[in-house]
Amino acid sequence: MKIILIACLSAAVCWGAVYLYCIWRVTRFPLRRASGSPVGREAVPENARRQLDKAEAFLNRNGFVYAGSTRMTPMLALTGQEDTFWDNYYSEETGVLASVFPFSGAHCALSYLSCFEGGEIWETINRNAHQTLGPHKQSLFDDYLQNEEEVLRAHMNRLRASGWRPVMDSAAVQSAAWDGLVSSVDYWTEQGIMKPAGEYWRFTWRGAFQWTERTRKGKKRLRRLPPFSGLAD
């Protein structure tokens, strides 16, 4: 029994040391304001274009039309970190952003975004809330669903249940969403999640713990779910 107790204590100490090291590593991430600009469809690199195009038929089938592409320099300023590219689609009910995210490999991830009078934003993503720091100027929803049909349906059901009428101007929706993204660094600094560090920002220990814990719980949840089936036919 004594040997078992010692072994358990040793394992707990080792796990704690590894966990603290992970948090420390997060505090070393160099962060910056995200920046972006519109680009022509033909300017999107071929590998990103292939992934983004996988969403086109699905979105067209559900009433969305292509409204332009965006090149974005990510907030995380790691060596070798590449820009990401978005396709913007729009319908009369909600805007949709089809994105290739560097942390999800070669998957094409869709987010469904609607803006209301007064600037409130609702965004629905899928199986990725644990990778975020928490919304700024918006309400973020993630139901960890099985395919894109279910994710889109969840967003539309929330809109209908609210009885609110979203803004119909696609440029206004994109502008509001971008303003929230760019100003996120200031918001998270005010919340004590980040702090200035020379030309960059870095996570505080508090922020690093929150992000690490959210990520750990999210990955644990994902392991209990069936694989994501993506775009339903």
C-alpha positions in Angstrom: 0.0 0.0 0.0 2.8 2.4 0.9 4.5 1.7 -2.5 1.2 2.4 -4.3 0.8 5.7 -2.4 4.3 6.8 -3.2 3.8 5.9 -6.9 0.5 7.9 -7.0 2.1 10.9 -5.3 5.0 10.8 -7.7 2.7 10.6 -10.7 0.7 13.6 -9.4 3.9 15.6 -8.9 5.1 14.8 -12.4 1.7 15.7 -13.9 1.7 19.0 -12.0 5.2 19.8 -13.2 4.3 19.1 -16.8 1.1 21.2 -16.5 2.9 24.1 -15.0 5.5 23.9 -17.8 2.7 24.0 -20.4 1.3 27.1 -18.8 4.7 28.7 -18.8 5.2 28.0 -22.5 1.9 29.7 -23.2 3.1 32.8 -21.3 6.0 33.0 -23.8 3.8 33.1 -26.9 4.4 36.5 -28.7 1.0 38.1 -29.6 0.1 41.0 -31.8 -2.9 42.7 -33.3 -4.5 40.8 -36.1 -4.4 42.6 -39.4 -5.9 41.9 -42.7 -6.9 43.2 -46.1 -9.2 42.1 -49.0 -7.6 40.1 -51.8 -8.8 38.8 -55.1 -9.9 35.2 -55.3 -7.1 34.4 -57.6 -4.6 35.7 -55.0 -5.4 33.0 -52.5 -2.6 30.3 -52.5 -3.6 27.1 -54.3 -3.5 24.9 -51.1 -5.8 27.3 -49.3 -8.0 27.7 -52.4 -8.6 24.0 -52.6 -9.8 23.9 -49.0 -12.0 27.0 -49.2 -13.6 25.7 -52.5 -14.8 22.6 -50.7 -17.4 24.8 -48.9 -18.7 26.7 -51.9 -21.2 24.1 -53.2 -22.6 23.6 -49.7 -22.9 27.4 -49.1 -24.5 28.1 -52.5 -27.0 25.3 -51.9 -28.0 27.0 -48.7 -28.5 30.4 -50.2 -25.1 32.1 -49.7 -23.2 33.9 -52.4 -19.5 34.7 -52.6 -18.7 38.2 -51.4 -14.9 38.4 -51.4 -11.7 37.0 -49.8 -9.5 38.2 -47.0 -5.8 37.7 -46.1 -5.1 37.9 -42.4 -1.9 38.0 -40.4 -2.7 36.0 -37.2 -2.5 37.2 -33.7 0.1 34.6 -32.8 3.5 35.8 -34.0 5.5 32.6 -34.2 8.5 32.0 -36.5 7.2 30.6 -39.7 3.6 31.4 -38.9 1.8 31.9 -42.3 -1.1 34.2 -43.1 -4.5 32.7 -43.3 -7.1 33.2 -46.0 -10.9 33.6 -45.6 -13.7 33.5 -48.1 -16.7 35.6 -47.2 -20.2 34.5 -48.2 -23.4 36.3 -47.5 -27.2 35.6 -47.5 -30.2 37.7 -46.5 -30.2 36.2 -43.1 -26.6 35.8 -41.9 -23.0 36.2 -43.1 -20.8 33.2 -43.3 -17.0 33.1 -43.1 -15.3 30.1 -44.6 -11.8 29.8 -43.2 -8.7 27.7 -43.3 -7.4 27.6 -39.7 -3.7 26.7 -39.2 -4.3 24.8 -35.9 -6.9 22.5 -37.5 -4.7 21.2 -40.3 -6.1 21.1 -43.8 -9.8 21.3 -42.7 -12.1 24.0 -44.0 -13.9 25.4 -41.0 -17.1 27.5 -41.4 -18.3 30.2 -38.9 -21.8 31.7 -39.1 -22.0 35.3 -38.1 -24.9 37.7 -37.8 -24.8 41.4 -36.7 -27.7 43.3 -35.1 -28.6 47.0 -34.9 -26.5 48.5 -32.0 -23.4 46.3 -32.9 -24.2 43.1 -31.1 -22.8 40.1 -33.0 -23.7 36.4 -32.8 -21.2 33.9 -34.1 -21.6 30.1 -34.3 -18.5 28.0 -34.7 -18.0 24.2 -34.3 -15.8 22.1 -32.1 -13.4 25.0 -31.6 -14.6 27.1 -28.6 -11.9 25.7 -26.4 -9.3 27.3 -28.7 -10.7 30.8 -28.1 -10.0 33.3 -25.3 -13.7 34.3 -25.0 -15.7 36.7 -27.1 -15.2 40.4 -27.4 -18.1 42.5 -28.6 -20.0 39.3 -29.6 -21.7 36.2 -28.3 -20.0 33.0 -29.3 -21.9 29.7 -29.7 -20.4 26.2 -30.1 -22.6 23.2 -29.9 -19.9 20.6 -30.9 -22.1 19.1 -33.6 -21.6 16.4 -36.1 -21.6 18.1 -39.5 -22.0 21.5 -41.2 -25.7 21.1 -41.8 -26.3 20.8 -38.1 -24.1 23.8 -37.3 -25.9 26.1 -39.8 -29.3 24.9 -38.6 -28.3 25.7 -35.0 -27.3 29.2 -35.9 -30.5 29.8 -37.9 -32.7 28.4 -35.1 -31.1 30.8 -32.6 -31.9 33.7 -35.0 -35.5 32.7 -35.4 -36.0 32.0 -31.7 -34.6 35.5 -30.9 -37.1 37.3 -33.1 -34.4 39.8 -33.9 -33.7 41.0 -37.4 -30.1 40.9 -38.4 -28.3 43.7 -40.3 -28.6 43.0 -44.1 -25.5 45.0 -45.2 -22.7 42.5 -45.6 -20.0 45.2 -45.5 -21.4 46.4 -42.2 -21.4 42.9 -40.8 -17.8 42.3 -41.8 -16.7 45.7 -40.5 -18.2 45.1 -37.1 -16.7 41.6 -36.8 -13.2 42.9 -37.9 -13.4 45.8 -35.4 -14.1 43.3 -32.6 -11.1 41.2 -33.7 -8.6 44.1 -33.9 -9.7 45.6 -30.6 -9.5 42.2 -28.8 -5.9 42.8 -27.6 -7.0 45.9 -25.8 -10.0 44.1 -24.2 -8.0 41.1 -23.1 -5.3 43.5 -21.7 -7.9 45.3 -19.6 -9.2 41.9 -18.4 -5.7 40.9 -17.2 -5.4 38.1 -19.7 -2.6 39.7 -21.7 0.1 42.3 -21.0 2.3 44.5 -23.2 5.8 43.0 -23.8 7.9 45.3 -26.1 6.5 45.2 -29.6 4.2 42.3 -28.7 1.8 41.2 -26.0 2.0 38.1 -23.9 -0.4 36.0 -21.8 -0.3 36.7 -18.1 -0.1 33.7 -15.9 -3.8 34.0 -15.3 -4.5 34.2 -19.0 -2.2 31.3 -19.8 -3.9 29.2 -17.1 -7.4 30.0 -18.5 -6.4 29.2 -22.0 -4.6 26.0 -21.1 -7.5 24.8 -19.0 -10.1 25.6 -21.7 -8.0 23.8 -24.3 -7.5 20.7 -22.0 -11.2 20.4 -21.3 -12.1 21.0 -24.9 -9.8 18.3 -26.2 -11.1 15.9 -23.6 -14.6 16.6 -24.8 -13.6 16.1 -28.4 -12.2 12.7 -27.6 -15.6 11.6 -26.4 -17.4 12.7 -29.6 -17.6 10.8 -32.9 -15.4 12.2 -35.7 -16.7 15.3 -37.4 -18.3 14.3 -40.8 -17.9 17.7 -42.3 -20.0 18.9 -45.2 -23.1 16.7 -45.6 -24.2 15.8 -49.1 
